[in-house]
Amino acid sequence: MEERAPRRRAQATATPRDVAHVRLGSFALVFLFAFGLLSILIRQWWLTAIMGVLILAVSVDIALAVRRQGRLDDPSSPDEEGEV
């Protein structure tokens, strides 16, 4: 049985790969942010720059994974107007 959103639409499907990208990416963002903040406090600007680039890369990866999930949603699924 398929889960339905409150508006009776089928929820977006997610592949295990996309779920892994979002979960591991969010976990990595926490640590990258912490190391970035620590590098600012100890005034290691080169390390701050590396953390900033890595944070940007992980954020883009998460955004692409979420976008892939949205594209997997079946456009031919019945909407709330067509159902009885």
C-alpha atoms as a printed R data frame, in Angstrom:
   type eleno elety resid chain resno       x      y       z
1  ATOM     1    CA   MET     A     1   0.000  0.000   0.000
2  ATOM     2    CA   GLU     A     2   1.388  3.371  -1.021
3  ATOM     3    CA   GLU     A     3   1.643  6.202   1.462
4  ATOM     4    CA   ARG     A     4  -0.347  9.281   0.593
5  ATOM     5    CA   ALA     A     5   0.274 12.889   1.490
6  ATOM     6    CA   PRO     A     6  -2.484 14.863   3.236
7  ATOM     7    CA   ARG     A     7  -3.719 16.106  -0.151
8  ATOM     8    CA   ARG     A     8  -4.129 12.474  -1.255
9  ATOM     9    CA   ARG     A     9  -1.189 12.676  -3.652
10 ATOM    10    CA   ALA     A    10   1.429  9.967  -3.778
11 ATOM    11    CA   GLN     A    11   4.606 11.044  -2.030
12 ATOM    12    CA   ALA     A    12   7.824 11.370  -4.013
13 ATOM    13    CA   THR     A    13   9.770  8.168  -4.306
14 ATOM    14    CA   ALA     A    14  13.362  8.132  -3.160
15 ATOM    15    CA   THR     A    15  16.131  5.791  -4.175
16 ATOM    16    CA   PRO     A    16  18.492  4.482  -1.501
17 ATOM    17    CA   ARG     A    17  21.290  6.389  -3.230
18 ATOM    18    CA   ASP     A    18  19.482  9.718  -2.853
19 ATOM    19    CA   VAL     A    19  18.637  9.004   0.780
20 ATOM    20    CA   ALA     A    20  22.288  8.182   1.475
21 ATOM    21    CA   HIS     A    21  23.429 11.409  -0.199
22 ATOM    22    CA   VAL     A    22  21.072 13.505   1.915
23 ATOM    23    CA   ARG     A    23  21.755 11.752   5.230
24 ATOM    24    CA   LEU     A    24  25.527 11.427   4.903
25 ATOM    25    CA   GLY     A    25  25.752 14.913   3.427
26 ATOM    26    CA   SER     A    26  23.884 16.480   6.317
27 ATOM    27    CA   PHE     A    27  26.075 14.571   8.757
28 ATOM    28    CA   ALA     A    28  29.183 15.852   6.939
29 ATOM    29    CA   LEU     A    29  27.855 19.428   6.947
30 ATOM    30    CA   VAL     A    30  27.730 19.449  10.743
31 ATOM    31    CA   PHE     A    31  31.370 18.447  11.035
32 ATOM    32    CA   LEU     A    32  32.532 20.708   8.213
33 ATOM    33    CA   PHE     A    33  30.796 23.657   9.844
34 ATOM    34    CA   ALA     A    34  32.391 22.823  13.204
35 ATOM    35    CA   PHE     A    35  35.876 22.512  11.700
36 ATOM    36    CA   GLY     A    36  35.308 25.703   9.713
37 ATOM    37    CA   LEU     A    37  34.346 27.588  12.848
38 ATOM    38    CA   LEU     A    38  37.318 26.142  14.696
39 ATOM    39    CA   SER     A    39  39.654 27.147  11.871
40 ATOM    40    CA   ILE     A    40  38.350 30.717  12.091
41 ATOM    41    CA   LEU     A    41  38.944 30.778  15.841
42 ATOM    42    CA   ILE     A    42  42.552 29.597  15.467
43 ATOM    43    CA   ARG     A    43  43.059 31.908  12.448
44 ATOM    44    CA   GLN     A    44  43.993 29.247   9.932
45 ATOM    45    CA   TRP     A    45  42.529 30.981   6.880
46 ATOM    46    CA   TRP     A    46  43.670 28.325   4.413
47 ATOM    47    CA   LEU     A    47  41.750 25.694   6.398
48 ATOM    48    CA   THR     A    48  38.716 27.987   6.516
49 ATOM    49    CA   ALA     A    49  38.807 28.284   2.727
50 ATOM    50    CA   ILE     A    50  39.017 24.497   2.319
51 ATOM    51    CA   MET     A    51  36.076 24.004   4.695
52 ATOM    52    CA   GLY     A    52  34.072 26.613   2.782
53 ATOM    53    CA   VAL     A    53  34.676 24.845  -0.534
54 ATOM    54    CA   LEU     A    54  33.754 21.480   0.982
55 ATOM    55    CA   ILE     A    55  30.585 22.906   2.551
56 ATOM    56    CA   LEU     A    56  29.584 24.300  -0.840
57 ATOM    57    CA   ALA     A    57  30.280 20.963  -2.578
58 ATOM    58    CA   VAL     A    58  28.272 18.948  -0.034
59 ATOM    59    CA   SER     A    59  25.396 21.450  -0.201
60 ATOM    60    CA   VAL     A    60  25.248 21.151  -3.989
61 ATOM    61    CA   ASP     A    61  25.306 17.341  -3.715
62 ATOM    62    CA   ILE     A    62  22.388 17.390  -1.272
63 ATOM    63    CA   ALA     A    63  20.437 19.794  -3.480
64 ATOM    64    CA   LEU     A    64  20.950 17.558  -6.520
65 ATOM    65    CA   ALA     A    65  19.842 14.475  -4.557
66 ATOM    66    CA   VAL     A    66  16.652 16.240  -3.452
67 ATOM    67    CA   ARG     A    67  16.054 17.381  -7.013
68 ATOM    68    CA   ARG     A    68  16.436 13.800  -8.290
69 ATOM    69    CA   GLN     A    69  13.845 12.671  -5.748
70 ATOM    70    CA   GLY     A    70  11.374 15.232  -7.072
71 ATOM    71    CA   ARG     A    71  11.912 14.091 -10.658
72 ATOM    72    CA   LEU     A    72  11.195 10.482  -9.724
73 ATOM    73    CA   ASP     A    73   7.665 11.413  -8.698
74 ATOM    74    CA   ASP     A    74   5.269  9.965 -11.276
75 ATOM    75    CA   PRO     A    75   3.603 12.862 -13.160
76 ATOM    76    CA   SER     A    76   0.748 10.583 -14.247
77 ATOM    77    CA   SER     A    77  -0.376  9.926 -10.668
78 ATOM    78    CA   PRO     A    78  -3.968 11.014 -10.066
79 ATOM    79    CA   ASP     A    79  -4.350 14.370  -8.403
80 ATOM    80    CA   GLU     A    80  -6.989 15.485  -5.950
81 ATOM    81    CA   GLU     A    81  -9.322 16.721  -8.699
82 ATOM    82    CA   GLY     A    82  -9.442 13.425 -10.603
83 ATOM    83    CA   GLU     A    83 -10.121 11.162  -7.633
84 ATOM    84    CA   VAL     A    84 -13.543 10.258  -6.305
